[in-house]
């Protein structure tokens, strides 16, 4: 059998004391402050968005129904007497 080829590397002595790393590192970034929002303000805003969104949806449905049925505001004429 042949003998293993020499690697050229030194073996590591794991029982020897290890000195600390000398790599300089940046300090950790400062902790960002979290802004605490008032839950009532957030809830009020969500309610307003919900009501407005629902009203817009109803308007779109009514507009689509009127277009589907063939109704148009141009079907009517308004005459005003200014006497």
N, C-alpha and C positions, 0 to 999 in steps of 0.2 A: 504494500500500500504506500501511497505517497503521503508526504507530510503536508499540512496546511500551509498555504502561502503566507508570508509575513505581511501584516497590514501596515506597519509603520506607525501605528498609533500607540500612544502610551496607555497603559491601563489606569483607571481612575481609582483612587483610594477613597472609598466612601466613609471611612472612619475618621478622616482628617476634618478639623474644624473648618467651617465654611464662613467666609466673611461676607458682610452684607453687600448688596448691589450698590454700585456707585453711579448708576444711571440717574441723571437729573430729570425729574418729572415736573410738569406744570402743576401748580396747586389745583385742587378740585374747584370747579366753578361755584360761584355763590348760589345758595339755594334761592329759587324764585319764590316770591311772595304770591300766595294764592288769594285772589280777591273773592271774598265771600259775598254772594248775591243774596238779596232778600227774597225768600221763596214766594212771598205774596206778590211781589212785583213780577216775577217770572210767571206765576200762575195767571195773573191778570193779563199779561201780554199774550199768553197761550190762548186764553178765552177769547180775547179780541180777534186774534188771527183765526180761530175756529169759526166764530160767528161771521166774520167777513168772508171767509172761504165758503161757508155754507150758503151765504146770500149770493155770492157770485155763481156758485153751482146751480142754484135755483133759477137765477136769471138766464143762464145759458140753456137750461132745460126748457124754460118758457119760450125763449127766443127760437130754439130748434123746433118746438111744437108749433109755433106760429108760422114758421117758414114751411114746415111740412104740410100744414093745413092750407097754405096758400094765402094767408092773411098778410096784408101789408098796410102800413100807415098811409100809403098813397091812395088807398081805396076811399078815403074820406077827405072831404074838403070842408074848410071852415070859413064862414062868411061873417064878418063883423059889421054891424051897423053902428056908425059913430055919429049919430044924430044928437 
